[in-house]
C-alpha cells in the first residue's frame, strides 16, 4: 500500500517524534534525481500526474525500533480498500477470531517471524483500535490506512491517533525491539545485525491488477481470433 500511495501527494502532513499522519491523494508530483557523472552533477526533474480519484487515503505511521519483514493486514470491514493486493499464497491464518477481522499476508518463509510479532495481546489491540482500517508493517514503520482519509479537523481523530500510539504503537515497539532476521545477508561467520531483513522478507509479492489480466485476456482472445482467421484462409486456399 505504502509503495503505491508514494506516487500520490501527501497533504495535511502532521508529524511528531516517532510518528506522522496525513492524507494522500492524486495530483501533480515533482520527482528529482541527481546523478554524478565525473565532475559534472546532472539533476533531472520530472512531473508525474496521478488522477485525483485514484488515491485518497488517510494514514498514521509509527516508527518502529527495527526493520521488519513486510507484512500486511487487510481489514475485512472496510471492503476492498487496498490499492495493491498481496498474492494469496502468502496468506497466514492466526488463532482465535483474528481471521474474521483481518487477512494477514506474510512473505514466504517468514511465518514464524510474524508469529513472534503478532502475539495475542497485540492482535487484540489491532482488533480494538484499528479493526476498521488496513495495516502495513513496512521496513521500520507500522502504518494504518483508512480509505477516504481522516477528518483532521475533528478533535476525535487526534484523540484516536493518540490512543493508537499509546496502546498499539507502544505494544508494537516492545514486540519488535529485539527482532533480528538471521537470514539477512552477512559476511561468512558474522551475526545478522539488528535492522537488517533478508531480501525474501523485505517485500511481499503482489498480484497483477485485474485490469492487467483483462488486457492479457483481450490480447489472447485477439490472437486466437486472428489464428482462426488465418486457419480459415489457408484452408480455403488449399481447397482451390
C-alpha positions as CSV (number, residue, x, y, z in Angstrom):
1,X,0.0,0.0,0.0
2,X,2.7,2.5,1.1
3,X,4.6,1.9,-2.2
4,X,1.5,2.6,-4.2
5,X,0.5,5.8,-2.4
6,X,4.0,7.1,-2.6
7,X,3.0,8.1,-6.2
8,X,0.4,10.4,-4.8
9,X,0.7,13.7,-3.0
10,X,0.8,13.9,0.8
11,X,-1.5,16.7,2.0
12,X,-2.0,18.0,5.5
13,X,1.0,16.2,6.8
14,X,1.5,16.5,10.6
15,X,4.4,14.9,12.4
16,X,5.7,14.4,15.9
17,X,8.5,12.4,17.5
18,X,8.3,8.9,16.1
19,X,5.1,9.4,14.1
20,X,3.4,11.2,11.2
21,X,-0.1,11.5,9.9
22,X,-1.7,12.9,6.8
23,X,-3.8,12.4,3.7
24,X,-2.5,11.1,0.4
25,X,-4.3,12.0,-2.8
26,X,-3.6,12.0,-6.5
27,X,-2.2,15.1,-8.1
28,X,0.9,16.6,-9.6
29,X,4.2,15.5,-8.0
30,X,7.7,16.5,-8.9
31,X,10.4,13.9,-8.8
32,X,14.0,14.9,-8.7
33,X,17.0,12.6,-9.4
34,X,20.7,13.6,-9.0
35,X,23.4,11.7,-11.0
36,X,27.1,12.3,-10.7
37,X,29.0,12.0,-14.0
38,X,32.6,12.5,-13.2
39,X,33.0,16.1,-12.2
40,X,29.5,17.0,-13.5
41,X,26.3,16.8,-11.5
42,X,23.2,16.2,-13.5
43,X,19.8,17.0,-11.9
44,X,16.7,15.7,-13.6
45,X,13.2,16.9,-12.6
46,X,10.1,15.1,-13.8
47,X,6.5,15.9,-13.1
48,X,4.2,12.9,-12.5
49,X,0.5,13.4,-12.7
50,X,-1.7,10.9,-10.7
51,X,-5.5,11.1,-11.2
52,X,-7.1,12.8,-8.2
53,X,-9.6,9.9,-7.6
54,X,-7.1,7.1,-8.0
55,X,-5.6,7.7,-4.5
56,X,-7.4,9.0,-1.4
57,X,-6.2,7.6,1.8
58,X,-5.6,8.8,5.4
59,X,-2.7,7.4,7.2
60,X,-0.9,7.3,10.6
61,X,2.7,6.0,10.5
62,X,4.5,5.0,13.7
63,X,8.3,4.5,13.7
64,X,9.5,1.1,15.0
65,X,12.9,0.4,16.6
66,X,13.9,-2.2,14.0
67,X,13.3,-3.0,10.3
68,X,10.9,-5.9,9.9
69,X,9.6,-8.2,7.2
70,X,6.9,-6.7,5.0
71,X,3.5,-7.7,6.4
72,X,0.0,-6.5,5.5
73,X,-3.3,-6.8,7.4
74,X,-6.2,-6.4,5.1
75,X,-9.2,-5.2,7.1
76,X,-12.3,-7.2,6.3
77,X,-14.8,-4.5,7.5
78,X,-13.7,-1.7,5.0
79,X,-14.4,-3.7,1.8
80,X,-11.7,-3.8,-0.8
81,X,-10.0,-0.6,0.2
82,X,-6.5,-1.9,-0.6
83,X,-4.9,-0.4,-3.8
84,X,-2.5,-3.3,-4.2
85,X,-3.3,-6.8,-3.0
86,X,-0.7,-9.4,-2.0
87,X,-0.6,-12.8,-3.6
88,X,-2.9,-15.3,-1.9
89,X,-0.2,-17.9,-1.3
90,X,1.3,-15.6,1.3
91,X,-1.8,-15.6,3.5
92,X,-1.2,-16.7,7.1
93,X,-4.1,-17.6,9.5
94,X,-3.7,-16.7,13.1
95,X,-5.5,-18.1,16.2
96,X,-8.8,-17.1,17.7
97,X,-11.3,-14.8,15.9
98,X,-8.5,-12.6,14.4
99,X,-9.1,-14.0,10.9
100,X,-12.6,-12.7,11.0
101,X,-11.3,-9.1,11.3
102,X,-8.1,-9.2,9.2
103,X,-6.4,-11.2,6.4
104,X,-2.7,-11.4,7.3
105,X,-0.1,-11.6,4.5
106,X,3.5,-12.5,5.2
107,X,6.4,-13.3,2.8
108,X,7.0,-17.0,2.3
109,X,9.4,-18.3,4.9
110,X,8.6,-15.6,7.4
111,X,5.6,-17.1,9.0
112,X,7.4,-17.8,12.3
113,X,8.6,-14.1,12.4
114,X,5.0,-13.0,12.1
115,X,4.0,-15.2,15.0
116,X,6.8,-13.6,17.0
117,X,5.4,-10.1,16.3
118,X,1.7,-10.8,16.4
119,X,1.2,-12.1,19.9
120,X,-2.4,-12.5,21.2
121,X,-2.2,-9.2,23.1
122,X,-1.1,-7.3,20.0
123,X,-3.8,-9.0,17.9
124,X,-6.4,-7.9,20.5
125,X,-5.2,-4.2,20.2
126,X,-5.3,-4.4,16.4
127,X,-8.9,-5.5,16.5
128,X,-9.9,-2.9,19.1
129,X,-8.1,0.1,17.8
130,X,-7.7,-0.5,14.0
131,X,-10.4,-3.0,13.1
132,X,-11.9,-0.7,10.5
133,X,-8.6,0.0,8.8
134,X,-5.8,-1.7,6.8
135,X,-2.4,-2.0,8.5
136,X,1.0,-2.4,6.9
137,X,4.4,-3.2,8.5
138,X,7.0,-1.8,6.1
139,X,10.7,-1.5,7.0
140,X,10.7,0.3,10.3
141,X,7.1,1.6,10.2
142,X,3.7,0.5,11.3
143,X,1.2,2.2,9.1
144,X,-2.6,2.3,9.4
145,X,-4.6,3.3,6.4
146,X,-8.2,4.5,6.0
147,X,-9.8,4.7,2.6
148,X,-11.3,8.2,2.1
149,X,-9.0,9.8,4.7
150,X,-9.4,11.0,8.3
151,X,-11.2,14.2,9.3
152,X,-8.1,16.0,10.6
153,X,-10.2,19.0,11.8
154,X,-12.1,16.8,14.2
155,X,-10.6,16.5,17.7
156,X,-11.9,13.0,18.0
157,X,-9.5,12.0,15.2
158,X,-6.5,13.2,17.1
159,X,-7.7,11.5,20.3
160,X,-7.9,8.3,18.3
161,X,-4.4,8.7,16.9
162,X,-3.1,9.3,20.4
163,X,-4.8,6.2,21.7
164,X,-3.4,4.1,18.8
165,X,0.1,5.3,19.5
166,X,-0.2,4.8,23.3
167,X,-1.7,1.3,23.0
168,X,-1.0,-0.4,19.7
169,X,2.1,1.6,18.9
170,X,3.7,1.0,22.4
171,X,3.0,-2.7,22.2
172,X,4.4,-3.0,18.7
173,X,7.6,-1.2,19.9
174,X,8.1,-3.8,22.7
175,X,7.4,-6.7,20.4
176,X,9.9,-5.6,17.7
177,X,12.7,-4.0,19.9
178,X,14.8,-7.2,19.8
179,X,13.8,-8.6,16.4
180,X,16.7,-9.9,14.3
181,X,16.4,-11.7,10.9
182,X,19.1,-14.3,10.8
183,X,18.6,-14.7,7.1
184,X,19.9,-11.2,6.3
185,X,22.9,-11.4,4.1
186,X,26.1,-11.1,6.2
187,X,29.8,-11.8,5.7
188,X,30.6,-15.5,6.4
189,X,30.7,-16.3,10.1
190,X,29.2,-13.0,11.3
191,X,26.0,-12.4,13.1
192,X,23.0,-10.7,11.5
193,X,22.9,-7.1,12.5
194,X,19.7,-5.6,14.1
195,X,17.7,-3.8,11.5
196,X,18.7,-6.0,8.5
197,X,16.0,-8.0,6.7
198,X,16.6,-10.7,4.1
199,X,15.7,-10.0,0.5
200,X,12.9,-12.5,0.6
201,X,11.3,-10.9,3.5
202,X,11.7,-7.2,2.6
203,X,8.7,-7.1,0.3
204,X,5.6,-9.1,-0.3
205,X,4.8,-10.3,-3.8
206,X,1.7,-8.7,-5.2
207,X,-1.0,-9.8,-7.6
208,X,-1.3,-8.3,-11.0
209,X,-4.2,-5.7,-11.1
210,X,-7.4,-7.1,-12.6
211,X,-7.0,-4.5,-15.5
212,X,-3.8,-6.2,-16.5
213,X,-5.4,-9.6,-16.5
214,X,-8.3,-8.2,-18.6
215,X,-5.7,-6.8,-21.1
216,X,-3.9,-10.1,-21.3
217,X,-7.3,-11.9,-21.9
218,X,-8.3,-9.5,-24.6
219,X,-4.9,-9.8,-26.3
220,X,-5.0,-13.6,-26.0
221,X,-8.5,-13.6,-27.4
222,X,-7.4,-11.4,-30.3
223,X,-4.5,-13.8,-31.1
224,X,-6.9,-16.8,-31.0
225,X,-9.3,-15.0,-33.3
226,X,-6.5,-14.0,-35.7
227,X,-5.3,-17.6,-35.7
228,X,-8.7,-18.8,-36.5
229,X,-9.0,-16.4,-39.5
230,X,-5.5,-17.4,-40.7
231,X,-6.6,-21.1,-40.5
232,X,-9.8,-20.5,-42.4
233,X,-8.0,-18.6,-45.1
234,X,-5.3,-21.2,-45.5
235,X,-8.0,-23.9,-45.6
236,X,-9.9,-22.0,-48.3
237,X,-6.7,-21.6,-50.3
238,X,-5.9,-25.3,-50.0
239,X,-9.3,-26.3,-51.4
240,X,-8.9,-24.3,-54.6
